[in-house]
Amino acid sequence: MKYLGLDLGSRTCGVAISDALGMLARTYTTLRFKEDDYTYAANEVKRICKTEGVSVIVLGYPKHMNGDEGIRAQISQSFKSLLEEGTNLKVVLWDERLTTVVVDRAMIEGNLSREKRHQKKDELAAVVILEDYLQSL
């Protein structure tokens, strides 16, 4: 079974994909779209799922550190609904607290330039989200 991991922002969506066995996660791409154009982003994710044979999407769910759900969490819930419309895809919301911190530290330790960090942080965050989910199975 193949899985897709997503780190959704207001203008980008980092995408990671698992291997065919659902054991390893790797970067796939960063989708770029007009600010808050989640319909476009959802359609692109659906296209990727169809092309790659993905059956489960793991969508980062940004909660506050105290566990409260803010506007970004509400946007993720709406995006989940967009992804499920007209598909048989299973979409799992996955707590992504501290994902960006982990990714930023790893990229700094890896001596990536500021520009490279900016380009890759979304898809690397998606990898962390997907890896966390796969490890929980």
N, C-alpha and C positions, 0 to 999 in steps of 0.2 A: 504494500500500500504506500502510495506517495503522498507526502504532506507538503504544504506551502506555509511558510511563516511570513507574517506581515507586520511591519512597523509603520503605522499610518500617521502622517503629519498633515498640515493644512495645505501643503503644496507638493509633497513627495510621499511616496510609499516605498519603503525598503522591502525587498522581496528575497526570501531564501527558500530553498527547495531541498527536500530530502532525497536520498538515494531510493532505489526501488524497494528496498527492504524496510525503509522507514527507520534506519538506524543512525545515519549521518546527515548533517545539515551543511549546506554550502551556500555562498552568496549566489544570487541569480541576476538581479537587476535593481535599479531604483527607478520607479515610475515617477515622472514629473507631470504635473497638471496645473491648470489654473487654480488659484486659491479657492478652496472649499468646493471644487468641482468633483464631488465624491461619486457622482453617477458615472462620469468618464473613468475615474480610477477603478470603480467596481467592474465596469465592462472590460477594462484591460486585464484585471485580475482573472475574471471569468475566462477570457481568451487564453491566458497563460495556463489555467487549469485544464482547459480542453486540449490544448497543444501538448502539454506535458503529462496528461493522464493523472492529474491530482484529484483525490477524492475527499481530503480533509484540509481545511484551512485553519491555521492557528493565528488568530488576530490579537495583537498586543492590546491589552486592556489597561489604560493608564489610570491607576488609582492614586490618590494622595497618600503620603506616607502614613497617615493615621487611618487609612482604609476607606475614607470618604470618596465618593465618586463625583467628579466635577464635570465641566462641559466637555472635556476631551473624552471622558468615559462615555458620555451620552452620544457623542459623535461616533465612537466605536460601535455602540449598540445599533445605531442607525445604519452604519456601514455594513454591519453583520447582516441586517435585513436586506440591504441592497444585494449583497453577495448571494443570499439564499433565494432571491426572487428568480423564478424560472429555471432553477438548477436543482440537482440532487446532492449538492455539496453540503457536507457537514462543516459548520463554522463554529470553532471553539474560541471563546474569549479567554485570554491568558494574561494573568497579572504580570505586568512588565516593569514594576517598580525597580529602580536602580539599574535597569538594562543599559541606559545611556552612560551611566557612570562607569560600568564595567567595560563597555566598548571604548570610551574615551581613555581610560587608564591603559588598556591593552594597546591602543594605537600609539599613545605617547611612549610607552615602554618599547614599542616596536620601531621607534624613531620615525614615524610617518610625518611628513610635512603637514603643516596646517591645512594646505589645499587638499592633500590626499585624504586627510581626516574628514574634512567637510564633504568630500565626494563619496566616501565609503561608509560614513557612520550609520546611515539609514539601513543599508542592506546588512551591515554587520550586526546591528541591533536586531534585525529580523532573524539572523542566524542564532543569536543568543535566545530569543523568544522560542524559536523552533526547537533548539537543543534542550532547553529547559522542559518543554512539553514532552519531547521524545524520551527524555530520561525519566519522566514521571510514569510512563506507560509500563 
